[in-house]
Amino acid sequence: MRLITVAFNVVARYPGTVFQPYVGVGAGAFYFSSSGSLSGRQVVPGLNASVGLQILATEEWGFFVEGTYNRAALTNFDPNFGLSGEYSAYNFVAGIAYHF
């Protein structure tokens, strides 16, 4: 099973000088594809939500940690088997940010 997600979020960020917590929510298009015994392709709408914290080291550089939740529903993914289900994933991401 392969998954490609394209999501658009509305983000609210506290404009602190060092600590900038934020939350975001939005919609996405989730493209599922598979080959083999269970084969099919489907694009479905879904939910994307996130919460995070950015810590600025300088005006340009910072570090961030973020938790993201994705959810989408598959319906009749493989016509031969009638496969349906819910995709639900939590991701924890950390990294370095550069502002220009």
N, C-alpha and C positions, 0 to 999 in steps of 0.2 A: 504494500500500500504506500503510495506517495501522496504527499499533501503540499500544496502551494497556497499560501494565504496572502491576500491583498486587503489591508484594513485601513480605514480612515477613522481617526480618533479626535475627540474634543478633549483638550488637556487644560486643567486648571493648576497653575503653579504658584506657590508662595514666592514673592520676589525678594527673598533674603539675600544678603551679601555673601554669606558662607553656606548656609543650609537652605536648600530649596526643595521642600517636599512637594509632591504632585500626585494627582489622580487623573485618570483618563478613562473614557468609555467611547465606544464606537461600533460601527458595523463593518463587516468584512465579507468578502467572497472567498469561499473555501473550495479549491479544486482538488478533488480526490480522483486518483487513477490507480488501477491495479491490472496486472496481467497474470496469466497462469490459470489455475483451476477456478479462482474467483476473479473474473475480469469485468471491468467496467470503468466508466468515467462519469463524473457528475460534478457540477458546480452548484453549491448551495449557499444561501446567506447565513450569516452567523454573527455571534456577539464577540467582542473583544473588550476586555477591561484591564486596567493596570493601576498600580500604585507604586510609587518609588520615592527615592531621595537622591538628590544631587548635592555633592559637597564640592564647593569651588576652592581650588588651591590658589589660583590666580584669576584674573578677569577672563582669561582665555581657556584655561585648563581646569578640569574637574574630574571627579569620580562619581559614579552612580551605581545604585543597586535598585532593581525593579522586579516586582512580581507581576506576572501577566496571566490572565485566564482567557481561554478561548473555548467557544461552544458552537457546535453546528449539528444539524440532524441530517442523516442520510436516509433516503427513502427509495426502496426498490433499486439498490445499487447494482446488483447483478440480476438481470431479468430471469436467468435460468433458475436461480435459487431464491429470489425475492428477498435478498439481504437488505435489512434496514437496521439503523442503530443511531446512537448518539456519540459524537466526538466531543470529548471534554478533556482539556489539558491545562495544567498549571506549569508555568515556566518561571525559573528564577534566573535573572540575568544581572551581571555586573560588568563594568567596563570603565574606560576612560573617555571623557568627552572633551571636544575642542570646539570653542565658540569663535566665530569670525564675524 
